[in-house]
Amino acid sequence: MPQLNFPVFDGDHHLYETEESFTRYLPAELKDVFRYITVDGRTKVAIRNKVSDYIPNPTFEVVARPGATMDFYSGNNPEGKSLREIMGKPMRSIPAFRNPADRLALLDELGIDSALMFPTLASLVEVNFLDLPDITEKLIHGFNRWLLDEWTFNYQDRIFPTPVVNPSVVEKGIAELEFCLEHGAKVVLMRPGPVAGSPVTRSPFLPEFDPFWARVQEAGVLVALHASDSGYQKYINDWEGRQIEFSAFKPSTFAAAAMGARPISDTIYSAICHGMLIRFPNVRLISVENGGGWVLPALKTLEGVYKKMPQEFTEHPKDTFLRSVYVNPFWEDSIDTLIDTIGADRVVFGSDYPHPEGLAEPLSWLDELGHRTDEEVRKIMGGNLYDVLGLTTRV
């Protein structure tokens, strides 16, 4: 493990939920919309009476080993092995994946001082209730109460679990944000994509949601746009002529090529073009586990739009981006290109530990920064997150 003279803040760690994460506080009238069932001897999640395979083992009693699929996601698969073949033998889940006290000890072993802690199973909820905003809000609140019970929203100023927010019903979205803030949240999690609506979904950055963003700006809370099921599988299905749910463990060549960074690019396009980041210039967004390869093409696209319609912007969209957006790239990205495009001040280290597509040894991320300046490395490996969260670094 490298010896560093600065504290490390990992911007992308994950917990594995228990079976109570969405059921402990589920209102009685909703007991059938999210439940665990047994199918051929295996526990599965049933959402609105439909079995989901989004997460093959939603109990997380057995999980893939950290970093098990690094080779696949780095493009190192000359033998053409399937993702399952590359993943290899799974492991029993350990206490550090389930509670903050044990996780803190593991962070010390890994050489990490602080970490943002994202859920795993929560990714499948919002996409399945896009036509039911009221139920979306109830499910989110129940999950956040469970997260507060089990992890808190700020564990010893070192682990920062991310409660979910969703302004699909504006007043309820604000109420949930207040709940998060009252219980110490420094970061909140928002799905990249439209929010629930009836009869139609819509962007969370439209003016109707301004009261929510006004409160975000006033509180100074960081909003994490972590990769999720953003609902883009329906477009893949249109091309492939089938009706299946999104699954990260069953990638297709077309989906890998066509979906890519569309969800995060579209989300940032909306935040800028629909004006939220202009109306609320002190809001800060961080893109997590979406990679960094999308940034340069997105900025070029925004440049082209600006040249055609400069009257529609009160500032250049690149200036808006550079002020308001932080990016956590994949370790296998061209990190140099990203740093040279948006500056080291807006790049954040994140290992995706302990997910199989992440890094088995989080600090090996440093290998991608070997030729950057000491100050750039310090900022990327922790300084930027400490600064944006207003935290004092650990000595």
C-alpha positions as CSV (number, residue, x, y, z in Angstrom):
1,M,0.0,0.0,0.0
2,P,1.5,3.4,-1.0
3,Q,2.4,5.8,1.8
4,L,0.6,9.1,1.2
5,N,1.1,12.5,2.9
6,F,-2.5,13.5,2.5
7,P,-5.9,12.0,3.5
8,V,-7.8,9.9,0.8
9,F,-11.5,10.4,0.2
10,D,-13.0,7.7,-1.9
11,G,-16.0,9.1,-3.8
12,D,-17.6,5.7,-4.7
13,H,-18.1,3.0,-2.1
14,H,-21.1,0.7,-1.8
15,L,-23.0,-1.0,0.9
16,Y,-25.1,-4.2,0.4
17,E,-28.6,-3.8,1.7
18,T,-30.5,-6.3,3.9
19,E,-33.9,-7.7,3.0
20,E,-35.5,-5.1,5.3
21,S,-34.1,-2.1,3.4
22,F,-37.4,-1.5,1.5
23,T,-39.8,-3.5,3.7
24,R,-39.1,-2.3,7.3
25,Y,-40.9,0.9,6.8
26,L,-43.1,0.0,3.9
27,P,-46.7,1.2,4.5
28,A,-49.1,-1.6,5.0
29,E,-51.1,-0.6,1.9
30,L,-48.0,-1.0,-0.2
31,K,-46.9,-4.4,1.1
32,D,-47.4,-6.1,-2.3
33,V,-45.5,-3.6,-4.5
34,F,-42.1,-4.6,-3.2
35,R,-41.6,-8.0,-1.7
36,Y,-39.2,-10.9,-1.5
37,I,-40.4,-14.3,-2.9
38,T,-38.9,-17.7,-3.5
39,V,-38.4,-18.9,-7.1
40,D,-37.0,-22.4,-7.6
41,G,-35.4,-22.2,-4.2
42,R,-33.8,-18.8,-4.7
43,T,-34.8,-15.5,-3.1
44,K,-35.9,-12.9,-5.7
45,V,-37.5,-9.4,-5.5
46,A,-41.0,-9.0,-6.9
47,I,-41.9,-5.4,-7.9
48,R,-45.5,-4.8,-8.7
49,N,-46.0,-8.6,-8.9
50,K,-43.2,-8.9,-11.5
51,V,-40.0,-10.8,-10.6
52,S,-36.9,-8.8,-11.1
53,D,-33.5,-10.2,-12.1
54,Y,-31.8,-6.8,-12.1
55,I,-29.8,-8.1,-9.1
56,P,-29.3,-11.9,-9.3
57,N,-29.0,-12.3,-5.6
58,P,-30.9,-9.4,-3.9
59,T,-30.2,-10.8,-0.4
60,F,-26.5,-10.2,-0.9
61,E,-25.6,-13.1,1.3
62,V,-23.3,-14.2,-1.5
63,V,-21.7,-11.6,-3.7
64,A,-19.0,-11.2,-6.4
65,R,-15.5,-10.6,-5.1
66,P,-14.3,-6.9,-5.2
67,G,-12.7,-6.2,-8.5
68,A,-13.7,-9.6,-10.0
69,T,-14.6,-8.2,-13.4
70,M,-11.9,-5.5,-13.7
71,D,-10.4,-7.2,-16.8
72,F,-13.8,-7.2,-18.6
73,Y,-14.5,-3.6,-18.0
74,S,-11.0,-2.5,-18.9
75,G,-11.4,-4.3,-22.3
76,N,-8.9,-7.0,-21.4
77,N,-10.9,-10.0,-22.6
78,P,-9.0,-11.5,-25.7
79,E,-10.5,-15.0,-25.1
80,G,-14.0,-13.6,-25.3
81,K,-15.1,-15.0,-21.9
82,S,-18.6,-14.1,-20.6
83,L,-19.0,-11.8,-17.7
84,R,-20.0,-14.8,-15.5
85,E,-16.9,-16.7,-16.5
86,I,-14.6,-13.7,-15.7
87,M,-16.4,-13.1,-12.4
88,G,-15.3,-16.5,-11.0
89,K,-16.1,-17.9,-7.6
90,P,-18.3,-15.6,-5.4
91,M,-17.8,-14.9,-1.7
92,R,-19.9,-14.8,1.4
93,S,-20.8,-11.2,2.3
94,I,-18.8,-9.9,5.2
95,P,-19.9,-7.6,8.0
96,A,-18.0,-4.7,6.5
97,F,-20.4,-4.7,3.6
98,R,-23.4,-4.5,6.0
99,N,-22.6,-2.0,8.8
100,P,-20.5,1.1,9.3
101,A,-18.4,0.1,12.3
102,D,-16.9,-2.9,10.4
103,R,-16.6,-0.8,7.3
104,L,-14.6,1.8,9.1
105,A,-12.0,-0.8,10.1
106,L,-11.9,-2.0,6.5
107,L,-11.3,1.5,5.3
108,D,-8.3,1.7,7.6
109,E,-6.9,-1.5,6.1
110,L,-7.5,-0.1,2.6
111,G,-5.7,3.2,3.4
112,I,-8.9,5.2,2.9
113,D,-9.7,8.0,5.3
114,S,-13.3,8.9,4.2
115,A,-15.8,7.5,1.7
116,L,-19.2,8.3,0.1
117,M,-21.3,5.2,0.7
118,F,-23.9,4.4,-2.0
119,P,-26.6,1.8,-1.9
120,T,-26.8,-1.1,-4.4
121,L,-30.3,-2.6,-4.5
122,A,-31.9,0.9,-4.5
123,S,-31.0,1.3,-8.1
124,L,-34.0,-0.8,-9.2
125,V,-36.8,1.1,-7.4
126,E,-37.4,4.4,-9.1
127,V,-37.4,3.1,-12.6
128,N,-40.3,0.7,-11.7
129,F,-42.5,3.5,-10.4
130,L,-42.2,6.2,-13.0
131,D,-45.9,6.4,-13.4
132,L,-46.6,6.6,-9.6
133,P,-44.9,9.6,-8.1
134,D,-46.7,9.4,-4.7
135,I,-45.6,5.8,-4.2
136,T,-42.1,6.7,-5.4
137,E,-41.8,9.2,-2.6
138,K,-43.1,6.7,0.0
139,L,-40.7,4.0,-1.0
140,I,-37.8,6.5,-0.9
141,H,-38.7,7.7,2.6
142,G,-38.9,4.1,3.8
143,F,-35.5,3.3,2.4
144,N,-34.0,6.4,3.9
145,R,-35.3,5.5,7.3
146,W,-33.8,2.1,7.0
147,L,-30.5,3.6,5.9
148,L,-30.5,6.0,8.8
149,D,-31.1,3.1,11.2
150,E,-28.3,0.9,9.9
151,W,-25.7,3.3,8.6
152,T,-26.6,6.9,9.7
153,F,-26.1,9.7,7.2
154,N,-22.7,10.6,8.7
155,Y,-20.7,8.0,10.5
156,Q,-18.0,9.6,12.6
157,D,-17.3,12.2,9.9
158,R,-15.7,9.5,7.8
159,I,-18.4,7.5,6.1
160,F,-21.1,9.4,4.3
161,P,-24.1,7.2,3.3
162,T,-26.2,8.9,0.6
163,P,-30.0,9.0,1.2
164,V,-32.1,9.2,-1.9
165,V,-34.0,12.3,-3.0
166,N,-36.5,12.6,-5.8
167,P,-38.6,15.8,-6.4
168,S,-41.3,14.1,-8.5
169,V,-43.8,15.5,-6.0
170,V,-42.2,18.8,-5.2
171,E,-43.4,19.4,-1.7
172,K,-42.7,15.8,-0.7
173,G,-39.3,16.0,-2.3
174,I,-38.5,19.0,-0.2
175,A,-39.8,17.3,2.9
176,E,-37.5,14.3,2.2
177,L,-34.6,16.6,1.7
178,E,-35.3,18.2,5.0
179,F,-35.4,14.8,6.7
180,C,-32.0,14.0,5.2
181,L,-30.5,17.4,6.3
182,E,-32.0,17.1,9.8
183,H,-30.2,13.8,10.3
184,G,-26.8,15.0,9.1
185,A,-26.6,14.2,5.4
186,K,-23.7,15.8,3.6
187,V,-24.6,14.2,0.3
188,V,-27.8,13.1,-1.3
189,L,-28.3,10.7,-4.1
190,M,-30.4,11.4,-7.3
191,R,-31.0,9.0,-10.1
192,P,-29.6,10.4,-13.5
193,G,-32.8,10.6,-15.5
194,P,-36.4,11.9,-15.5
195,V,-38.5,11.8,-12.4
196,A,-41.8,10.0,-12.0
197,G,-44.9,11.7,-13.3
198,S,-48.5,11.1,-14.3
199,P,-49.3,11.1,-17.2
200,V,-45.6,11.8,-18.2
201,T,-42.2,11.8,-16.7
202,R,-40.1,15.0,-16.9
203,S,-36.7,16.4,-16.1
204,P,-36.1,17.3,-12.4
205,F,-34.4,20.5,-13.6
206,L,-37.5,22.2,-15.1
207,P,-38.7,25.4,-13.4
208,E,-41.5,23.6,-11.6
209,F,-38.8,22.0,-9.4
210,D,-37.1,25.3,-8.5
211,P,-38.4,25.3,-4.9
212,F,-36.5,22.0,-4.4
213,W,-33.3,23.3,-5.9
214,A,-33.6,26.5,-4.0
215,R,-33.5,24.5,-0.8
216,V,-30.5,22.4,-2.1
217,Q,-28.6,25.6,-2.8
218,E,-29.5,27.1,0.6
219,A,-28.3,24.0,2.4
220,G,-25.2,23.6,0.4
221,V,-25.7,19.8,0.2
222,L,-23.8,18.0,-2.6
223,V,-26.1,16.1,-5.1
224,A,-24.6,12.8,-6.4
225,L,-25.7,11.6,-9.8
226,H,-24.7,8.0,-9.4
227,A,-25.2,5.5,-12.3
228,S,-28.4,3.7,-11.9
229,D,-31.2,2.1,-14.0
230,S,-32.1,5.4,-15.7
231,G,-34.9,3.8,-17.8
232,Y,-32.9,3.7,-21.1
233,Q,-33.5,-0.1,-21.5
234,K,-36.8,0.8,-23.2
235,Y,-34.9,2.3,-26.1
236,I,-32.6,-0.7,-26.3
237,N,-35.7,-2.9,-26.3
238,D,-37.2,-0.9,-29.2
239,W,-34.1,-1.7,-31.3
240,E,-33.7,-5.3,-30.3
241,G,-37.4,-6.2,-30.5
242,R,-37.9,-7.6,-27.0
243,Q,-39.1,-6.5,-23.6
244,I,-36.5,-7.1,-20.9
245,E,-35.4,-5.2,-17.8
246,F,-32.0,-3.6,-17.5
247,S,-29.3,-5.9,-16.1
248,A,-25.7,-5.0,-15.6
249,F,-24.8,-8.7,-15.5
250,K,-26.2,-9.6,-18.9
251,P,-24.6,-7.0,-21.2
252,S,-25.3,-7.1,-24.9
253,T,-23.0,-5.6,-27.6
254,F,-25.7,-3.2,-28.8
255,A,-26.6,-2.0,-25.4
256,A,-23.0,-1.5,-24.5
257,A,-22.5,0.6,-27.6
258,A,-25.8,2.5,-27.7
259,M,-26.6,3.2,-24.1
260,G,-23.1,4.1,-22.8
261,A,-23.1,7.5,-21.3
262,R,-26.5,8.6,-22.6
263,P,-28.1,8.8,-19.2
264,I,-25.5,11.1,-17.6
265,S,-25.0,13.2,-20.7
266,D,-28.7,13.8,-21.0
267,T,-29.0,14.6,-17.3
268,I,-26.2,17.2,-17.5
269,Y,-27.6,18.6,-20.8
270,S,-30.9,19.1,-19.0
271,A,-29.4,20.7,-15.8
272,I,-27.7,23.2,-18.1
273,C,-30.1,23.7,-21.0
274,H,-33.2,23.8,-18.8
275,G,-31.5,26.4,-16.7
276,M,-31.4,24.9,-13.2
277,L,-27.7,25.5,-12.9
278,I,-28.1,29.1,-14.0
279,R,-31.0,29.8,-11.7
280,F,-29.1,28.2,-8.8
281,P,-25.4,28.8,-9.5
282,N,-24.2,27.4,-6.2
283,V,-25.7,24.0,-6.6
284,R,-23.0,21.4,-6.9
285,L,-23.5,18.1,-8.8
286,I,-21.1,15.1,-8.8
287,S,-21.3,12.4,-11.5
288,V,-20.3,9.1,-10.0
289,E,-19.7,5.7,-11.7
290,N,-20.6,7.2,-15.1
291,G,-17.0,7.4,-16.2
292,G,-15.4,10.4,-17.7
293,G,-15.3,9.7,-21.4
294,W,-18.6,11.4,-21.9
295,V,-17.4,14.8,-20.7
296,L,-15.4,16.0,-23.8
297,P,-18.1,15.0,-26.3
298,A,-20.8,16.6,-24.1
299,L,-18.9,19.9,-23.9
300,K,-18.4,19.9,-27.6
301,T,-22.1,19.3,-28.1
302,L,-23.0,22.2,-25.8
303,E,-20.5,24.4,-27.6
304,G,-22.3,23.7,-30.9
305,V,-25.7,24.4,-29.3
306,Y,-24.4,27.6,-27.8
307,K,-23.1,28.8,-31.2
308,K,-26.5,28.3,-32.8
309,M,-28.6,29.8,-29.9
310,P,-26.4,32.0,-27.7
311,Q,-29.5,34.1,-26.9
312,E,-30.9,31.1,-24.9
313,F,-28.0,31.1,-22.4
314,T,-27.0,33.8,-19.9
315,E,-23.5,32.3,-19.8
316,H,-21.4,29.9,-21.9
317,P,-22.6,26.3,-21.0
318,K,-19.0,25.2,-20.5
319,D,-18.6,27.9,-17.8
320,T,-21.7,26.5,-16.1
321,F,-20.3,23.0,-16.3
322,L,-16.9,23.9,-14.9
323,R,-18.5,25.8,-12.0
324,S,-21.1,23.3,-11.0
325,V,-20.1,19.7,-12.0
326,Y,-17.6,17.3,-10.5
327,V,-16.7,14.0,-12.3
328,N,-15.6,10.7,-11.0
329,P,-14.0,8.9,-14.0
330,F,-13.5,5.1,-14.3
331,W,-9.9,4.1,-13.6
332,E,-9.7,2.7,-17.1
333,D,-10.7,6.0,-18.7
334,S,-8.3,8.5,-20.3
335,I,-8.0,10.4,-17.0
336,D,-5.4,12.7,-18.5
337,T,-7.8,13.9,-21.1
338,L,-10.5,14.6,-18.5
339,I,-8.1,16.5,-16.2
340,D,-6.8,18.6,-19.2
341,T,-10.4,19.3,-20.2
342,I,-12.0,20.3,-16.9
343,G,-9.1,20.7,-14.5
344,A,-7.9,18.7,-11.5
345,D,-10.3,20.8,-9.3
346,R,-13.3,19.0,-10.7
347,V,-12.0,15.4,-10.9
348,V,-12.7,13.0,-8.0
349,F,-11.3,9.6,-7.2
350,G,-13.8,6.7,-6.7
351,S,-13.1,3.0,-6.7
352,D,-16.6,1.4,-6.8
353,Y,-15.5,-0.9,-3.9
354,P,-16.6,-3.6,-3.3
355,H,-18.5,-4.1,-6.6
356,P,-16.9,-6.6,-9.0
357,E,-16.5,-4.0,-11.7
358,G,-14.6,-1.7,-9.3
359,L,-11.1,-2.0,-7.9
360,A,-10.0,-4.8,-5.6
361,E,-7.4,-2.4,-4.1
362,P,-8.8,1.1,-4.3
363,L,-5.5,2.9,-4.0
364,S,-4.3,1.2,-7.2
365,W,-6.2,4.1,-8.8
366,L,-3.1,6.1,-8.1
367,D,-1.4,4.2,-10.9
368,E,-3.3,6.3,-13.4
369,L,-2.0,9.5,-11.8
370,G,1.7,8.7,-11.7
371,H,2.8,11.6,-13.9
372,R,0.5,14.3,-12.6
373,T,1.7,17.0,-10.1
374,D,1.6,16.3,-6.4
375,E,-1.1,19.0,-6.0
376,E,-3.3,17.5,-8.7
377,V,-3.0,14.1,-7.1
378,R,-3.9,15.5,-3.7
379,K,-7.0,17.3,-5.0
380,I,-8.2,14.3,-7.0
381,M,-7.6,11.7,-4.3
382,G,-9.5,13.6,-1.6
383,G,-9.0,17.3,-1.5
384,N,-11.8,18.2,-3.8
385,L,-14.4,16.2,-1.9
386,Y,-13.2,17.5,1.5
387,D,-13.5,21.0,0.1
388,V,-16.9,20.8,-1.6
389,L,-18.3,19.1,1.6
390,G,-16.8,21.7,3.8
391,L,-15.0,19.1,5.9
392,T,-11.8,19.3,7.8
393,T,-9.3,16.7,6.6
394,R,-8.1,14.0,8.9
395,V,-4.4,14.3,9.8
